[in-house]
Amino acid sequence: MHTITEVMSFPRTIFFSVLLIFSFLFTEGFGQTKISKSKNAYTLVRNGKPYYVKGLGGEVNLDKILEIGGNSIRTWGVDNAQQVLDEAQKKGLTVMLGMWLQPERQGFDYNDKDKVQKQLNYFKTIVQKFKDHPALLMWGIGNELDLQYTNTVVWSAVQDIAKYIHEIDPNHPTSTVTAGLDSMEVQLIKKMAPDVDIYCVNTYGDIENVPARIEHYGWSGPYMITEWGPNGYWESPKTSWGVSIEQSSSEKKKVYFDRYTNYIAPYSEKCLGSYAFLWGAKQEYTETWFGLFSKDNTATEPIDALEIAFTGHAPSKPAPTVISLTVDNKFAKDNIKLKAGNLYDAVVVAKIGVDMTKTSEDSLSQFTYSWKVLSESTDKKSGGDAEEEAQQISGHIKHNAQKIISFRAPSTEGAYRLFVSVKYNNKVAYSNIPFKVEKRDDKDGQARFIEFRKTDMESFNK
């Protein structure tokens, strides 16, 4: 006969054994990311299985990420890291957790040892806090610290953080992110930040050159494309008055698909995956340039391209697609100049996008059109720094909800843009066209006044 003590000790032994096993799984396997190397090829290994990153840069609409076949998100800072990591874990997504190191372009001095140490100490606490979170995939130490910089000591600051991570977190790789790809930065990071495991590049129009150049510049390890998307405003054609011409959502759709299938997916032996930009909405040069969602959080047309690229299947309910947008029978490339106060016509041609090669004319009557005129933004910055929204010019559009509108050119000289959105299937296609308003001459006479009814001026986001 067993004593009471002997009877009680058996389940207690089992309990502590099970606890030990779960503890081992959590610390050694659950949420663990490693880099595996085989000859000259690299693979991310997540909890013992290959893990190719199909990521989005942003923290919103996580269910939509799952719907289009994505598996990871990227952040740029840690302000709400706990919430982001927890929500990602609930959805089965991973997180490239970004550490926003202060950039030189915003006034930070990397020769100031006290400030640099304070920054390091702060991120040590962040690493300690989140290193065991099961949703953590990897660490992103700084973003575009090389943009408009002169002091290369910044890479020593990156190294200090990367080295500390390796000391206390053997389960997640380190990375740093540069603005584009430059041979000098590659060499500096190799020399000054040897604890960086993955070289990350933010690239747009130049993405086609990354696969060949990164190794040529001296980086033989794994890399990732951590921002990519449409052509940036800095690499787009400009009007004669110096403003950049933005691609329509339909042009961007093709760009997202082509760049993923041509310059990311085929290079998986070295490129561990990517994060498309931007999974959200943001004012940057214009209010639509990079956002994959509209201001009212409607999915935009380029998301269909990501779904096709990630899953190999077209969405069952496709977005509309913009074929063309004209003002006074002219396209954006025609440097449109309008007389102050005169009345002009604008026309958008839209269809239903089916896949990357087809469009359909079905159900065109179900499209919802919205238009608005904005002043050209005067708060244009670099590196994604926060910008003020452009001013909307109200009362100048007649029959806002139609595909053909009449609108009056603003009375004040200057640069403007006409925006149009086309909604269908709870998705939106869009385009904008820049124009310049010129002063009326005496020979032009007085502009004919037309009073547009309130019902003619529906809001853009209706």
HELIX and SHEET records of a PDB file:
HELIX    1   1 ILE A    4  PHE A   24  1                                  21    
HELIX    2   2 LEU A   25  GLY A   29  3                                   5    
HELIX    3   3 LEU A   62  GLU A   67  1                                   6    
HELIX    4   4 ALA A   81  LYS A   91  1                                  11    
HELIX    5   5 GLU A  104  GLN A  106  5                                   3    
HELIX    6   6 LYS A  113  PHE A  130  1                                  18    
HELIX    7   7 VAL A  154  ILE A  168  1                                  15    
HELIX    8   8 SER A  183  MET A  192  1                                  10    
HELIX    9   9 ILE A  207  ASN A  209  5                                   3    
HELIX   10  10 VAL A  210  HIS A  216  1                                   7    
HELIX   11  11 TYR A  233  GLU A  235  5                                   3    
HELIX   12  12 SER A  249  TYR A  263  1                                  15    
HELIX   13  13 ALA A  265  TYR A  267  5                                   3    
HELIX   14  14 PRO A  302  THR A  311  1                                  10    
HELIX   15  15 ALA A  332  ASP A  334  5                                   3    
HELIX   16  16 LEU A  364  GLN A  366  5                                   3    
HELIX   17  17 ASP A  442  ASP A  444  5                                   3    
HELIX   18  18 LYS A  454  ASP A  456  5                                   3    
SHEET    1   A 3 THR A  33  SER A  38  0                                        
SHEET    2   A 3 ALA A  41  ARG A  46 -1                                        
SHEET    3   A 3 LYS A  49  PRO A  50 -1                                        
SHEET    1   B 9 VAL A  53  GLY A  57  0                                        
SHEET    2   B 9 SER A  72  ARG A  74  1                                        
SHEET    3   B 9 THR A  94  MET A  99  1                                        
SHEET    4   B 9 LEU A 136  ASN A 143  1                                        
SHEET    5   B 9 THR A 174  ALA A 179  1                                        
SHEET    6   B 9 ILE A 198  ASN A 202  1                                        
SHEET    7   B 9 TYR A 223  GLU A 227  1                                        
SHEET    8   B 9 CYS A 271  ALA A 276  1                                        
SHEET    9   B 9 VAL A  53  GLY A  57  1                                        
SHEET    1   C 3 ALA A 299  THR A 300  0                                        
SHEET    2   C 3 LYS A 427  GLU A 438  1                                        
SHEET    3   C 3 ILE A 336  LYS A 339  1                                        
SHEET    1   D 5 ALA A 299  THR A 300  0                                        
SHEET    2   D 5 LYS A 427  GLU A 438  1                                        
SHEET    3   D 5 GLY A 414  TYR A 424 -1                                        
SHEET    4   D 5 THR A 368  SER A 375 -1                                        
SHEET    5   D 5 GLN A 392  ILE A 393 -1                                        
SHEET    1   E 3 PRO A 320  VAL A 327  0                                        
SHEET    2   E 3 LEU A 343  GLY A 353 -1                                        
SHEET    3   E 3 THR A 359  SER A 360 -1                                        
SHEET    1   F 4 PRO A 320  VAL A 327  0                                        
SHEET    2   F 4 LEU A 343  GLY A 353 -1                                        
SHEET    3   F 4 ILE A 404  ARG A 408 -1                                        
SHEET    4   F 4 ILE A 397  LYS A 398 -1                                        
END                                                                             
